[in-house]
Amino acid sequence: MPATLGALLRQFIGQHRRAYAAAALMLFAIALLQVWIPRHVGGMVDRLVAGGLRGDALWAPLGGLLAAGLAVYGLRVGWRLVLFGASFKLGQQLRVQLFEHLGRQAPAYFQVQRGGDLMALATNDVDAVEQASGEAMLAGFDGTMTFVLVLLTMVVGIDWRLGLVALLPFPFMAWAFWAISERVHQAWAQSLDHFSGMSRQAQQSLTNLRTVRAMGLAGQEAAAFGRWAEASVQASFRAQRWEAAYEPAVGLSLTTATVLALGMGGYLVAQGELSVGQLTAFTMLLGHLIWPMFAAGWVLSLLERGRAAWTRLAPVLQAPDTLVDSGDRGPVERARLRVSELHLGYGPDAPEVLHGVTLALDPGRVLAVVGPTGAGKTTLLRGLLRQWAPRQGAIELDGAPLAAWRREALSAAIAWVPQEPFLFSASVRDNIALARPEARDEEVEAAARLAALHEDVLRLPQGYATVVGEKGVSLSGGQRQRVAIARALLSHAPLLLLDDALSAVDTGTESQILGALRQLRQDRPACALLVVTHRLSAAMEADEIVVLREGRVSERGTHAELLALNGWYATQWRYQQLEASLA
Ligand SMILES: Nc1ncnc2c1ncn2[C@@H]1O[C@H](COP(=O)(O)OP(=O)(O)OP(=O)(O)O)[C@@H](O)[C@H]1O
């Protein structure tokens, strides 16, 4: 990934050299026509003054003028189509690269990079780079070429003295240009940063809209959003103000140039060294310098904005992938899990959460992990899913360390039902068949039955075809959990991890589902089930129960053994039994 915007643009232009060359050729033709037109008009004026252009003789030069005008129009349309076609490709390419790059990052990466910032990068910043590769490149090329050709025509084609006099004010404009460039850059950098803040704020407020409303924070959130939006607009406005400060310098330079040219030109005409037509052509050509001057200001602004955007985008795109495939083993045949002396924390600087956890799970068996809130149960599952690497200790699956397996093999081997499952804006069927879109309808239905979901789905307006999620019907927390369980069952992954995945269903449904899962062991002997739960009724039938407290295993055994131990489990069990009898 190129380090600077300049390097990126060079690389991209190199890849699309045909489009850029075609656009450049068209611009060159436009510039030629534009210097030809004033000269042609100048010639006509001289012939008119001399009385040589009367009656029918006027048609041909007028026709030439019209044809040139039409050609300029056609070529202008042409270069825009060719060039913007190419520059839009850069935008598309960068967005796809960014998206793919993010897909190769582990959760640790997203602890640092916030979603709202990434959204801003994919929209606003990519737009800025795209414009730098499109509008800025061509306006820069067009402006420079027009400037050079107009100047050459003035100096070589008309009168070099007049040309030099007209150029006198231009160093002042170059100074003005140089003076504002750094300020424009800073203002754009701030504008992009504030836009990111706004996007972050929007994402946070909208994803937590219910909490925001319930707590009456809507006004506060809107005010915070408004402050970011205001800051972003102010910074963009500052950039525009600096650009606007450049515009009077252009006007002043051109007016001075025109005054000087007319003074000097008038003198030369009086001396008989210049014709009236030549002076007319010269002043028309001076008018053609307006565009290159304004183009310079515009290009400056676009490039500075693109540069500021690339400074934000490049480090993200250049960051190494954090989800790398370190092994090549696969597929996993049996859910034989060994965790030994596992120490795990969220990143190198965060406190350690698991302090030497050891456990084992064999195919055909059920292991329950229970413990107080914050004990590290979910963290353990994250370690098993290879979302976070152990600081010490080992995790082995089917006889090999997790790192020895291909990521893809691990994803296929482990079905994880998180505490808060995510449903896509798709039908219930497609949500269940996420890991196996090719599954037959009967298989989807069988998984839904096992997850005690089938009856609920039949009550939805279009049954399995009902669209759920963000743009569809909202499902209850318990229904969402059961969709996720059905999804995991349909995947045929040998190791099933349930992370408090039945917390939102009633105890009757819970025991129905757990019964079905235990039953499954007969049909799929290579499979094993690890259940993390707060509700001990969901753990009591497990082959082994592990109690996790403050990141350490404090008790382990069967339900009966743990009751006999009379520790945390037994106390919690009695408490939950009492609670159930009072309910
Ligand atoms: N992404 C994270 N970054 C840093 N610390 C985290 C992160 N997620 C969890 N923790 C910390 O790890 C500890 C254990 O959390 P964990 O979610 O594993 O507990 P748990 O036993 O699953 O709790 P619960 O039963 O409430 O779900 C907590 O102190 C928590 O603050």
The ligand as an SDF file (V2000), in Angstrom:
LIG
                    3D

 31 33  0  0  0  0  0  0  0  0999 V2000
  -13.4640   -6.9530   25.4630 N   0  0  0  0  0  0  0  0  0  0  0  0
  -12.9860   -6.8610   26.7090 C   0  0  0  0  0  0  0  0  0  0  0  0
  -11.9380   -6.0820   26.9840 N   0  0  0  0  0  0  0  0  0  0  0  0
  -11.4250   -5.9890   28.2250 C   0  0  0  0  0  0  0  0  0  0  0  0
  -11.9230   -6.6520   29.2870 N   0  0  0  0  0  0  0  0  0  0  0  0
  -12.9820   -7.4340   29.0790 C   0  0  0  0  0  0  0  0  0  0  0  0
  -13.5720   -7.5830   27.7900 C   0  0  0  0  0  0  0  0  0  0  0  0
  -14.6250   -8.4390   27.8960 N   0  0  0  0  0  0  0  0  0  0  0  0
  -14.6610   -8.8150   29.2000 C   0  0  0  0  0  0  0  0  0  0  0  0
  -13.6850   -8.2200   29.9000 N   0  0  0  0  0  0  0  0  0  0  0  0
  -13.4160   -8.3910   31.3380 C   0  0  0  0  0  0  0  0  0  0  0  0
  -13.1700   -9.7580   31.5900 O   0  0  0  0  0  0  0  0  0  0  0  0
  -13.7450  -10.1630   32.8130 C   0  0  0  0  0  0  0  0  0  0  0  0
  -14.5740  -11.4270   32.6140 C   0  0  0  0  0  0  0  0  0  0  0  0
  -15.6610  -11.1400   31.7400 O   0  0  0  0  0  0  0  0  0  0  0  0
  -16.5320  -12.2870   31.0990 P   0  0  0  0  0  0  0  0  0  0  0  0
  -17.4620  -11.6590   30.1490 O   0  0  0  0  0  0  0  0  0  0  0  0
  -15.6670  -13.3730   30.6170 O   0  0  0  0  0  0  0  0  0  0  0  0
  -17.3200  -12.7940   32.3750 O   0  0  0  0  0  0  0  0  0  0  0  0
  -18.5170  -13.8150   32.4510 P   0  0  0  0  0  0  0  0  0  0  0  0
  -18.1470  -14.8010   33.4800 O   0  0  0  0  0  0  0  0  0  0  0  0
  -18.8590  -14.3360   31.1070 O   0  0  0  0  0  0  0  0  0  0  0  0
  -19.6520  -12.8460   32.9810 O   0  0  0  0  0  0  0  0  0  0  0  0
  -21.2330  -12.9210   32.7260 P   0  0  0  0  0  0  0  0  0  0  0  0
  -21.6780  -14.1070   33.4730 O   0  0  0  0  0  0  0  0  0  0  0  0
  -21.7120  -11.6520   33.3470 O   0  0  0  0  0  0  0  0  0  0  0  0
  -21.4400  -13.0010   31.2650 O   0  0  0  0  0  0  0  0  0  0  0  0
  -14.5620   -8.9850   33.3240 C   0  0  0  0  0  0  0  0  0  0  0  0
  -13.8330   -8.3710   34.3660 O   0  0  0  0  0  0  0  0  0  0  0  0
  -14.6580   -8.0410   32.1460 C   0  0  0  0  0  0  0  0  0  0  0  0
  -14.5840   -6.7130   32.5650 O   0  0  0  0  0  0  0  0  0  0  0  0
  1  2  1  0
  2  3  1  0
  2  7  2  0
  3  4  2  0
  4  5  1  0
  5  6  2  0
  6  7  1  0
  6 10  1  0
  7  8  1  0
  8  9  2  0
  9 10  1  0
 10 11  1  0
 11 12  1  0
 11 30  1  0
 12 13  1  0
 13 14  1  0
 13 28  1  0
 14 15  1  0
 15 16  1  0
 16 17  2  0
 16 18  1  0
 16 19  1  0
 19 20  1  0
 20 21  2  0
 20 22  1  0
 20 23  1  0
 23 24  1  0
 24 25  2  0
 24 26  1  0
 24 27  1  0
 28 29  1  0
 28 30  1  0
 30 31  1  0
M  END
$$$$
